[in-house]
Amino acid sequence: MCAQHHKIEMNAVLNTTTHTLQIQQTTTYKNYSNAAIDTVYFYNWTNAYKNKHTPLAKRFIEDYSKSFHFAKDRDRGHVTIHSLTIEGINQDYYISKTVPDILKIPLNQSLKINDSIIIKTFYAVKLPKNKYSNYGFHKYGYDLKYWYLIPVPTDGTKQSMSNLNMDDMYSDYMDYSIDISIPANLELHTNLNSSHYFFQNYKNYSLTGTGKTDVEISISSLPSFETISTENLDIVTNLRSKQVSPAIKQEIVKSQLKFLSEYLGAYPHKKLFINSVEYAKNPVYGLNQLPPFLAPFSDSFEWDIKLFKILTKKYIDQLILVNRREDYWFVDGLQTYLMIKYVEKNYPDQKILGKLSKVWGLRKFNLANANFNDKYAFVYQFSARKNIDQALTTRADSLSTFNRKIVSKYKAGLGIRYMDEYLGDSIVPEEIYTFIQRYKSQKTTSNQFLKRLEKRTQKDLSSFSHYYLNTSKKIDYTLDQVKDLGDSLAVTIINKREFDAPVLLYGIENKTIKFKQWIHPIDSSAVINIKKNGFNKISLNYEYLYPEYNNRDNWKDISSKLLNRPIQFKLFKDLENPYYNQVFLNPQVNYNYYDGALLGLAFSNKSLLNKEFNYKITPTYGTRSRQINGSFSVLYKYLPLNSNIERLTIGSSGKRYQYAPDLRYTRLSNYASILFKRKSLRDVGSSAIVASLISVNKEADPSEPIIEEINNYRVFNIGFNYSKPKIINDVRLYTGFQFAKNFSKFSIDARYRKLTNTNRQFDFRWYLGTFMHNNTDSDFFSFALDRPSDYLFQYEYLGRSETTGFFSQQYITNEGGFKSSLNTSYANRWLTTFNTSIGIWRWIEVYNDVGLVKNKGAKVYFAHENGIRLNFIHDILEVYFPIHSNLGWELQQPRYNTKIRFVLTIQPKKIINFFRRGFY
């Protein structure tokens, strides 16, 4: 492949009132492919902001961002083509309604290999507001990327490569000559060479550049950019730090450029432009997760790492052309690998918590003692144990947001470091350098790098190419046993998963490495004989030089001990320490009206990473009841490989609290569930089969007649749950059967929530519950129209037995779903209701409910109600004001304040899940 340069000449005028660029563009388009072409394509990516039906608009919705969907037309962007000619002759062109960000130009005559044509276009670009993708217009000016018509490469690139807010346009190198006029009060900064002069009320810029893939521009009324000059390169950036002096910045930049030139070679231009927008979209995770007032890192370190991340990406992208949409693992992995190496060289002692690692009370935590570079392995393990990682050959637009932005980059970088450590002799860094130089300013692929690497070594890299890149299988080896053979040891290594990989075996004495040897891939198990050499522990992957699913079972003490890993108690959750059986003690605070504040200490083996087996024992003290109660849970999760099942779970749990003043209940549950995989990790929602056997024992109220069936009972449940909680169309379905000694029942709960084009919410729910048989003597197990008895103790009622007062007004959507308490509140035969809520303005809605209630020996009762709903945060914070029902006009009735109902969720897990939607 040779360097391919189309030529673009352009005259543009910016109108800051309409946020429009009027552009006259001349493109010298050359056919660099190996065949004649009949059609020319241009990226027309600003047109992706045209309406709410484009691929970009749909992508925003997938990512749980609805701001663009409801944007005003003046805040959207679009492209209007006034004329298009080829060699001076008007030419037809096509823009698809479904893919409007690709411009298709059929040619009247085929364009032969190495022939050129002149395409002239006169068009207007209406720039979008920057709130959607960080690019566009804002209060102080404009940040522009992919803002003009750019030729699509003629190398078989998929022509429908739409703008998906991934900043990954795959284009040829181009030569530019651009004249652009902007109001005189603004300043323009760009990645091209620039000069300017004033004419009347305008500032006219002349921009030139050769061998560029894009023209980046920042126009602002604020003097936000600075130039950091070195001997061979000027860095123009607005990535600022007021606390770092210009002299220190210059030294940092020199150090970064020297480092990158050693690994990648010299940068091919004299100027490198870094806009802070790029960092905002892809920050250094670990720096931005802690609040600024803690200031855990020095200003110079923070600025250094931020700049280095963006600088490295720009450096790589300018040196080689790779289609990041389809083939990203090498360039993303190279960026991560270089960041690891840079920190190793310049900040070897930097901790992941920075200065906080030395704070009393924190310094004993494993997390505080972890190095900054340990975050890559930790994040990989976090995703792997949740079974949400994806193969590195998955298309970038099919990755979950979490994987695309973080996990896949880390996994790729760890993979390159893995090969580096395995091959040794500086083979990987040398091959990176020669590969970059060989394909400098050319198109290439990740596979070409891998092939060159395989030729450099006699070692087998098939496990890397087959498993590590093309599957989501995980490395997971364990030491089964160590036998003393006198002057040597027989070490049995077992492969726990279907990933045959080379592994590192260590001999350790007092945390000092005495012995280190690479072991060739083991498919099931193998016995390795090693000489004794002054060590008392054997370990696998001691330095964690390759990403592994579980390293808790990676070591053995040579001397026989009752416990290979002693028990260690730790206050609060922490990173795992593989040398101990850790028990974490986590303070717990909860509340119910009868026990009061529940203060407890949870004893659990659950660290910051998921485990297959988890237990939790939580004794609590009630400040009101002055009694010791609590809960426990034990569960095992199995993650099948190559299956449509994502997770199998079996477990047991129990709890004991008060359900009324001085009356306690005990609930035991044995359960199992099958969670099915989503079609894609970009799909939200889930589907599962769940089954449980719940036993409840309640202390009887001495003031009430004793009814044994409501104080001591068992219920078997089995059901199917389905949910697809998209931000515009939210669908949920719950079906289930219950079987007990005196009754059996079936229920179905179907919900649909819709956000209309005017940002109004429509909420619909249909519920049907029917007894298959019912021999009970009370309404305790009956279907409830408004507030169920919750005989399974599965809802988080703060005052579950209250009939008056504030806590009696708590509302949880279940069964009949009514808010008003009507005269006929229970059904011992069947019940069906239809609940609706219609948005009026923002979070103000009108709710209407109707239902049919059937009891033995009674006519069907028709129930109805309506009122106002304040839906602040759906299912987390809501308030209901009844207006009219079977009771009449409730607004006019006494003690109206007691009829108001509220939804209040205080469960942290539910709140976290609400805000993480669309990320993974």
BELJO-V893711 format. One record per pair of residues at least 4 apart in sequence whose C-alpha atoms are under 8 Angstrom apart, sorted by the first residue. I is the first residue (numbers start at 0). GAP is how many residues later the second one is. Records with the same first field share a line. If there is no record, write none. Layout:
BEGIN
I=GAP + GAP
END
This chain:
BEGIN
0=441 + 442
1=440
2=170 + 438 + 439
3=28 + 168 + 169 + 170 + 438
4=167 + 168 + 169 + 170 + 206
5=21 + 22 + 23 + 24 + 166 + 167 + 168 + 169
6=20 + 21 + 22 + 167 + 168 + 169
7=17 + 18 + 19 + 20 + 166 + 167 + 168 + 169 + 170
8=16 + 17 + 18 + 167 + 168 + 169
9=13 + 14 + 15 + 16 + 167 + 168 + 169 + 170
10=12 + 13 + 14 + 167 + 168 + 169
11=9 + 10 + 11 + 12 + 166 + 167 + 168 + 169
12=8 + 9 + 10 + 167 + 168 + 169
13=5 + 6 + 7 + 8 + 166 + 167 + 168 + 169
14=4 + 5 + 6 + 167
15=4 + 167
17=108
18=107 + 108 + 109 + 118
19=104 + 105 + 106 + 107
20=103 + 104 + 105 + 106
21=100 + 101 + 102 + 103
22=98 + 99 + 100 + 101 + 102
23=96 + 97 + 98 + 99
24=95 + 96 + 97
25=92 + 93 + 94 + 95
26=91 + 92 + 93
27=88 + 89 + 90 + 91
28=87 + 88 + 89 + 90 + 122
29=84 + 85 + 86 + 87
30=5 + 6 + 80 + 81 + 82 + 83 + 84 + 85 + 123
31=81 + 82 + 122 + 123
32=80 + 81 + 121 + 122
33=79
34=77 + 78
35=74 + 75 + 76 + 77
36=73 + 74 + 75
37=68 + 69 + 70 + 71 + 72 + 73
38=65 + 66 + 67 + 68 + 71
39=64 + 65 + 66 + 67 + 111 + 112
40=61 + 62 + 63 + 64 + 110 + 111 + 118
41=60 + 61 + 62 + 107 + 108 + 109 + 110
42=58 + 59 + 60 + 106 + 107 + 108 + 109 + 119
43=4 + 35 + 56 + 57 + 58 + 59 + 103 + 104 + 105 + 106
44=4 + 56 + 57 + 101 + 102 + 103 + 104 + 117 + 118
45=4 + 31 + 32 + 33 + 55 + 79 + 80 + 81 + 82 + 100 + 101 + 102
46=30 + 31 + 32 + 53 + 54
47=6 + 7 + 8 + 9 + 29 + 30 + 51 + 52 + 53 + 114 + 115
48=5 + 7 + 8 + 27 + 28 + 29 + 79
49=4 + 26 + 27 + 28 + 29 + 50
50=6 + 18 + 25
51=5 + 6 + 16 + 17
52=4 + 5 + 45
53=4 + 44 + 45 + 46
54=4 + 43 + 44 + 107 + 108 + 109
55=4 + 106 + 107 + 108 + 109
56=4 + 11 + 12
57=4
58=4 + 105
59=4 + 5 + 6 + 8 + 9
60=4 + 5 + 8 + 665 + 666 + 667
61=620 + 621 + 664 + 665 + 856
62=338 + 854 + 855 + 856
63=662 + 663 + 853 + 854
64=662
65=4 + 661
66=4 + 65
67=8 + 64
68=688
69=687 + 688 + 689
70=4 + 5
71=4
72=4
73=54
74=53 + 54
75=50 + 51 + 52 + 53
76=48 + 49 + 50 + 51 + 52
77=47 + 48 + 49 + 50
78=44 + 45 + 46 + 47
79=43 + 44 + 45
80=40 + 41 + 42 + 43
81=39 + 40 + 41 + 42
82=7 + 38 + 39 + 40
83=6 + 7 + 8 + 9 + 35 + 36 + 37 + 38
84=4 + 5 + 6 + 34 + 35 + 36
85=4 + 5 + 31 + 32 + 33 + 34
86=30 + 31 + 32 + 33
87=32
90=14
91=13 + 14
92=10 + 11 + 12 + 13
93=9 + 10 + 11
94=4 + 5 + 6 + 7 + 8 + 9
95=4 + 6
98=61 + 63
100=61 + 62
101=57 + 58 + 59 + 60
106=4
110=4 + 5 + 6
124=22 + 23
126=9 + 10 + 20
127=7 + 8 + 9
128=6 + 7 + 8 + 9
129=4 + 5 + 6 + 7 + 8 + 13
130=4
132=32
133=9 + 143 + 147
134=7 + 8 + 9 + 10 + 142
135=6 + 7 + 8
136=4 + 5 + 6
137=4
139=80 + 81 + 82
140=45 + 77 + 78 + 79 + 80
141=75 + 76 + 77 + 78
142=73 + 74 + 75 + 76 + 134
143=72 + 73 + 74
144=69 + 70 + 71 + 72
145=4 + 68 + 69 + 70
149=21
150=20 + 21
151=5 + 7 + 18 + 19 + 20
152=4 + 17 + 18 + 19
160=8
162=4 + 6
163=233
167=155 + 156 + 157
168=154 + 155 + 156
169=151 + 152 + 153 + 154 + 155
170=42 + 150
171=41 + 149
172=37 + 38 + 39 + 40 + 268
173=36 + 37 + 38 + 39 + 40
174=33 + 34 + 35 + 36 + 37
175=31 + 32 + 33 + 34 + 36
176=29 + 30 + 31 + 32
177=27 + 28 + 29 + 30
178=25 + 26 + 27 + 28
179=24 + 25 + 26 + 27
180=21 + 22 + 23 + 24
181=4 + 20 + 21 + 22
182=18 + 19 + 20
183=14 + 17 + 18 + 19
184=36
185=17 + 33 + 34 + 35 + 36
186=32 + 33 + 34 + 35 + 36
187=17 + 29 + 30 + 31 + 32
188=28 + 29 + 30 + 36
189=4 + 25 + 26 + 27 + 28 + 83
190=24 + 25 + 26 + 80 + 81 + 82
191=15 + 16 + 17 + 23 + 24 + 79
192=14 + 15 + 16 + 78
193=11 + 12 + 13 + 14
194=10 + 11 + 12
195=7 + 8 + 9 + 10
196=6 + 7 + 8
197=4 + 5 + 6
198=4 + 5
210=230
211=106
212=105
217=57
219=4
223=14
224=11 + 12 + 13 + 14
225=10 + 11 + 12
226=7 + 8 + 9 + 10
227=6 + 7 + 8 + 18 + 21 + 22 + 25
228=4 + 5 + 6 + 21
229=4 + 20 + 23 + 24
231=38
232=34 + 36 + 37 + 38 + 39
233=36 + 37 + 38
234=36 + 37 + 38 + 39
235=35 + 36 + 37 + 38
236=36 + 37 + 38 + 39
237=36 + 37 + 38
238=35 + 36 + 37 + 64 + 68
239=63
240=58 + 62
242=56 + 57
243=4 + 5 + 55 + 56 + 59
244=4
245=4
246=4
247=4 + 52
248=4 + 51
249=4
250=4
251=4 + 52
252=4
253=4
254=4
255=4 + 52
256=4
257=4
258=4 + 83
259=4 + 5 + 6 + 52
260=4 + 5 + 6
261=171
262=166 + 167 + 169 + 170
263=52 + 168 + 169 + 172 + 173
264=168 + 171 + 172
266=48 + 51 + 52
267=50 + 51
271=42
273=4 + 36 + 37
274=4
275=4
276=4
277=4 + 32
278=4 + 5 + 27 + 31
281=123
282=5 + 23
283=4 + 21 + 22 + 25
284=4
285=4 + 66 + 89
286=10 + 15
289=4 + 6
290=4
294=60
295=57 + 58 + 59 + 60
296=4 + 5 + 56 + 57 + 58
297=4
298=4
299=4
300=4
301=4
302=4
303=4
304=4
305=4
306=4
307=4 + 31
308=4 + 26 + 30
309=4
310=4
311=4 + 23 + 26
312=4 + 22
313=4
314=4
315=4 + 15 + 19
316=4 + 5
317=123
318=117 + 121 + 122 + 123
319=116 + 119 + 120 + 121 + 122 + 123 + 124
320=120 + 121 + 122 + 123
321=5 + 6 + 9 + 121 + 122 + 123 + 124
322=4 + 5 + 122
323=4 + 72
324=70 + 71 + 72
325=67 + 68 + 69 + 70
326=66 + 68 + 69 + 118 + 119
327=4 + 64 + 65 + 68 + 118
328=4 + 63 + 64 + 79 + 80 + 83 + 117
329=4 + 82 + 116
330=4 + 115
331=4 + 77 + 80 + 81
332=4 + 76 + 77 + 78 + 79 + 80 + 81 + 82 + 83
333=4 + 78 + 79 + 82
334=4 + 78
335=4 + 73 + 74 + 76 + 77 + 78
336=4 + 76 + 77 + 79 + 80
337=4
338=4
339=4 + 33
340=4
341=4 + 5
342=4 + 5 + 29 + 30
343=4 + 29
348=22
349=4 + 21 + 22
350=4 + 6 + 17 + 18 + 19 + 20 + 21
351=5 + 15 + 16 + 17 + 18 + 19 + 20 + 21 + 22 + 23
352=4 + 14 + 15 + 19
354=4
355=6 + 7 + 12
356=5 + 6 + 11 + 12
357=4 + 5 + 10
358=4
361=6
362=5 + 6
363=4 + 5
364=4 + 209 + 210
365=4 + 208 + 209 + 210 + 211
366=207 + 208
369=4
370=4
373=4
374=4
375=4 + 34 + 35 + 38
376=4 + 33 + 37 + 167 + 170
377=4
378=4 + 28 + 31
379=4 + 9 + 27 + 30 + 31 + 167
380=4 + 166 + 167 + 168 + 169 + 228
381=4 + 227 + 228
382=4 + 5 + 6 + 24
383=4 + 5 + 90 + 165
384=164 + 224 + 225 + 226
385=224
386=252 + 259
387=293 + 532
388=14 + 18 + 19 + 83
389=4 + 9 + 13 + 18 + 81 + 82
390=77 + 78 + 79 + 80 + 81
391=16 + 20 + 76 + 77 + 78 + 79 + 80
392=76 + 77
393=4 + 5 + 76
394=4
395=8
397=282 + 283 + 284
398=4 + 5 + 282 + 283
399=4 + 281 + 282 + 518 + 519 + 520
400=4 + 281 + 517 + 518 + 519
401=4 + 5 + 517 + 518
402=4 + 5 + 6 + 517
403=4 + 5
404=4
405=4
406=4
407=4
408=4
409=4
410=4 + 136
411=4
412=4
413=4 + 131 + 132 + 133
414=4 + 49 + 53 + 131 + 132
415=4 + 12
416=4 + 128 + 129
417=4 + 127 + 128 + 129
418=4 + 9
419=4 + 6 + 7 + 8 + 9
420=124
421=80 + 96
422=4 + 5 + 34 + 36
423=4
425=4
426=4 + 26 + 29
427=4 + 25
428=4
429=4
430=4 + 21 + 22
431=4 + 17
432=4
433=4
434=4 + 14 + 17
435=4
438=4 + 5
443=4
444=4
445=4
446=4
447=4
448=4
449=4
450=4
451=4
452=4
453=4 + 5 + 6 + 7
460=4
461=4 + 5
462=4 + 5 + 36 + 37 + 38
463=4 + 5 + 37
464=4 + 5
465=4 + 5
466=4 + 5 + 6 + 32
467=4 + 5 + 6
472=24 + 25 + 26 + 168
473=23 + 24 + 25 + 74 + 75
474=22 + 24 + 25 + 26 + 72 + 73 + 74
475=19 + 20 + 21 + 23 + 72 + 73 + 74 + 75
476=16 + 17 + 18 + 19 + 20 + 63 + 77
477=15 + 16 + 17 + 18 + 62 + 73 + 75 + 76 + 77
478=12 + 13 + 14 + 15 + 60 + 61 + 74 + 75 + 76 + 77
479=11 + 12 + 13 + 14
480=10 + 11 + 12 + 75
481=7 + 8 + 9 + 10 + 74 + 76
482=6 + 7 + 8
483=4 + 5 + 6 + 74
484=4 + 5
486=44 + 45
487=41 + 42 + 43 + 44
488=40 + 41 + 42 + 43
489=37 + 38 + 39 + 40
490=36 + 37 + 38 + 39
491=33 + 34 + 35 + 36
492=32 + 33 + 34 + 35
493=28 + 30 + 31 + 32
494=4 + 5 + 27 + 28 + 29 + 30
495=28
497=25
498=24
499=21 + 22 + 23
500=19 + 20 + 21
501=16 + 17 + 18 + 19 + 20
502=15 + 16 + 17 + 18 + 37 + 38
503=12 + 13 + 14 + 15 + 36 + 37 + 38
504=10 + 11 + 12 + 13 + 14 + 33 + 34 + 35 + 36 + 37
505=7 + 8 + 9 + 10 + 11 + 32 + 33 + 34 + 35 + 36
506=6 + 7 + 8 + 9 + 26 + 28 + 29 + 30 + 31 + 32
507=4 + 5 + 6 + 7 + 27 + 28 + 29 + 30 + 31
508=4 + 5 + 25 + 26 + 27 + 28
513=19 + 20 + 21
514=18 + 20
521=4
535=21 + 22 + 23
536=18 + 19 + 20 + 21
537=17 + 18 + 19 + 20
538=15 + 16 + 17
539=11 + 14 + 15
540=4 + 5 + 10 + 13
541=12
543=4
550=27
551=24 + 25 + 26 + 27
552=25
553=24
554=24
555=8
556=4 + 7
559=4
564=14 + 15 + 16
565=13 + 14 + 15
566=13 + 14 + 15 + 16
567=12 + 13 + 14 + 15
568=13 + 14 + 15 + 16
569=4 + 12 + 13 + 14 + 15
570=13 + 14 + 15
571=12 + 13 + 14 + 15
572=11 + 12 + 13 + 33 + 34 + 35
573=10 + 33 + 34
574=32 + 33 + 34
575=6 + 31 + 32 + 33
576=5
581=23
582=20 + 21 + 22 + 23
583=18 + 19 + 20 + 21 + 22 + 23
584=16 + 17 + 18 + 19
585=15 + 16 + 17 + 18
586=12 + 13 + 14 + 15
587=10 + 11 + 12 + 13 + 14 + 32
588=8 + 9 + 10 + 11
589=7 + 8 + 9
590=4 + 5 + 6 + 7 + 207
591=4 + 5 + 6 + 205 + 206 + 207
592=205 + 206 + 214
593=30 + 31 + 64 + 65 + 66 + 67 + 68 + 205
594=27 + 28 + 29 + 30 + 31 + 32 + 62 + 63
595=26 + 27 + 28 + 29
596=24 + 25 + 26 + 27
597=22 + 23 + 24 + 25
598=21 + 22 + 23 + 24
599=18 + 19 + 20 + 21 + 30
600=17 + 18 + 19
601=14 + 15 + 16 + 17
602=13 + 14 + 15
603=10 + 11 + 12 + 13
604=9 + 10 + 11
605=4 + 5 + 8 + 9 + 10
610=26
611=24 + 25 + 26
612=21 + 22 + 23 + 24
613=19 + 20 + 21 + 22
614=17 + 18 + 19 + 20
615=16 + 17 + 18
616=13 + 14 + 15 + 16
617=12 + 13 + 14
618=9 + 10 + 11 + 12
619=8 + 9 + 10
620=5 + 6 + 7 + 8 + 9
621=4 + 5 + 6 + 7
622=4
624=37
628=26 + 27 + 28
629=25 + 26 + 27
630=22 + 23 + 24 + 25
631=21 + 22 + 23
632=18 + 19 + 20 + 21
633=17 + 18 + 19
634=14 + 15 + 16 + 17
635=13 + 14 + 15
636=10 + 11 + 12 + 13
637=9 + 10 + 11
638=6 + 7 + 8 + 9
639=5 + 6 + 7 + 8
643=32 + 33
644=29 + 30 + 31 + 32
645=28 + 29 + 30 + 31
646=27 + 28 + 29
647=24 + 25 + 26 + 27
648=23 + 24 + 25
649=20 + 21 + 22 + 23
650=19 + 20 + 21
651=16 + 17 + 18 + 19
652=15 + 16 + 17
653=12 + 13 + 14 + 15
654=11 + 12 + 13
655=8 + 9 + 10 + 11
656=7 + 8 + 9
657=4 + 5 + 6 + 7
658=4 + 5 + 6 + 140 + 141 + 142
659=4 + 139 + 140 + 141 + 142
662=35 + 36 + 37 + 38
663=34 + 35
664=31 + 32 + 33 + 34
665=30 + 31 + 32
666=27 + 28 + 29 + 30 + 125 + 126
667=26 + 27 + 28
668=23 + 24 + 25 + 26
669=22 + 23 + 24
670=19 + 20 + 21 + 22
671=18 + 19 + 20
672=15 + 16 + 17 + 18
673=14 + 15 + 16
674=11 + 12 + 13 + 14
675=10 + 11 + 12
676=9 + 10
677=5 + 6 + 7 + 8
678=4
680=239
681=236 + 238
683=40 + 41 + 42 + 233 + 234
684=37 + 38 + 39 + 40 + 41
685=35 + 36 + 37 + 38
686=33 + 34 + 35 + 36
687=32 + 33 + 34
688=29 + 30 + 31 + 32
689=27 + 28 + 29 + 30 + 31
690=25 + 26 + 27 + 28
691=24 + 25 + 26
692=21 + 22 + 23 + 24
693=20 + 21 + 22 + 23 + 98
694=17 + 18 + 19 + 20
695=15 + 16 + 17 + 18 + 96
696=14 + 15 + 16
697=12 + 13 + 14
698=12
699=4 + 6 + 11
700=4 + 5
701=4
706=4
707=4
708=4 + 67
709=70
712=27 + 28
713=26 + 27
714=23 + 24 + 25 + 26
715=22 + 23 + 24
716=19 + 20 + 21 + 22
717=18 + 19 + 20
718=15 + 16 + 17 + 18
719=14 + 15 + 16
720=11 + 12 + 13 + 14
721=10 + 11 + 12
722=7 + 8 + 9 + 10
723=6 + 7 + 8
724=4 + 5 + 6 + 7
725=4 + 5
726=28
727=25 + 26 + 27 + 28
728=23 + 24 + 25 + 26
729=21 + 22 + 23 + 24
730=19 + 20 + 21 + 22
731=18 + 19 + 20
732=15 + 16 + 17 + 18
733=14 + 15 + 16
734=11 + 12 + 13 + 14
735=10 + 11 + 12
736=7 + 8 + 9 + 10
737=6 + 7 + 8
738=4 + 5 + 6
739=4
741=31 + 32 + 33 + 34
742=28 + 29 + 30 + 31 + 32 + 33
743=27 + 28 + 29 + 30
744=24 + 25 + 26 + 27 + 28
745=23 + 24 + 25 + 26
746=20 + 21 + 22 + 23
747=19 + 20 + 21
748=16 + 17 + 18 + 19 + 66
749=15 + 16 + 17
750=12 + 13 + 14 + 15
751=11 + 12 + 13
752=8 + 9 + 10 + 11
753=7 + 8 + 9
754=4 + 5 + 6 + 7
755=4 + 5 + 6
758=83
759=78 + 79 + 80 + 81 + 82
760=76 + 77 + 78 + 84
761=74 + 75 + 76 + 77
762=72 + 73 + 74 + 75
763=70 + 71 + 72 + 73
764=69 + 70 + 71
765=66 + 67 + 68 + 69
766=48 + 49 + 64 + 65 + 66 + 67
767=47 + 62 + 63 + 64 + 65
768=14 + 46 + 61 + 62 + 63
769=59 + 60 + 61
770=57 + 58 + 59
773=54 + 55
775=5
777=4
778=4 + 47 + 48 + 49
779=9 + 11
780=8 + 10
781=44 + 45 + 46 + 47
782=5 + 32 + 33 + 43 + 44 + 45 + 47 + 48
783=4 + 5 + 31 + 32 + 41 + 42 + 43
784=30 + 31 + 32 + 33 + 36 + 39 + 40 + 41 + 42 + 46 + 68
785=29 + 30 + 31 + 32 + 33 + 34 + 35 + 39
786=24 + 25 + 27 + 30 + 31 + 34
787=26 + 27
788=11
789=4 + 5
794=17
796=13
797=9 + 12
798=8 + 9
799=7 + 8
800=7
801=5 + 6
802=5
803=4 + 5 + 94
804=4 + 93
805=4 + 92
808=89 + 90 + 91 + 92 + 93
809=91 + 92 + 93 + 94
810=8 + 90 + 91 + 92
811=5 + 91
812=4
815=15 + 16 + 17 + 35
816=16 + 18
817=17 + 31 + 47
818=61 + 63 + 82
819=45 + 62 + 65 + 79
820=4
821=64 + 65
823=29 + 37
825=27 + 29
826=4 + 26 + 27 + 28
827=26 + 27 + 28
828=25 + 26 + 27
829=23 + 24 + 25
830=20 + 21 + 22 + 23
831=19 + 20 + 21
832=16 + 17 + 18 + 19
833=15 + 16 + 17
834=12 + 13 + 14 + 15
835=11 + 12 + 13
836=8 + 9 + 10 + 11 + 32
837=7 + 8 + 9
838=4 + 5 + 6 + 7
839=4 + 5 + 6
840=4
842=26 + 27 + 28 + 29
843=24 + 25 + 26 + 27
844=23 + 24 + 25 + 26
845=20 + 21 + 22 + 23
846=19 + 20 + 21 + 22
847=16 + 17 + 18 + 19
848=14 + 15 + 16 + 17
849=12 + 13 + 14 + 15
850=11 + 12 + 13
851=8 + 9 + 10 + 11
852=7 + 8 + 9 + 10
853=4 + 5 + 6 + 7
854=4 + 5
862=22 + 23
863=21 + 22
864=17 + 18 + 19 + 20 + 21
865=16 + 17 + 18 + 19
866=13 + 14 + 15 + 16 + 17
867=12 + 13 + 14 + 15
868=9 + 10 + 11 + 12
869=8 + 9 + 10
870=6 + 7 + 8
871=5 + 6
872=4 + 5
873=4
874=28 + 29 + 30
875=27 + 28 + 29 + 30 + 35
876=25 + 26 + 27 + 28
877=24 + 25 + 26
878=21 + 22 + 23 + 24
879=20 + 21 + 22
880=18 + 19 + 20
881=8 + 9 + 17 + 18
882=6 + 7 + 8
883=4 + 5 + 6 + 7
884=4 + 5
888=4
889=6
890=5
891=4
894=4
895=4
904=5 + 6
905=5
906=4
907=4
908=4
909=4
910=4
911=4
912=4
915=4
END
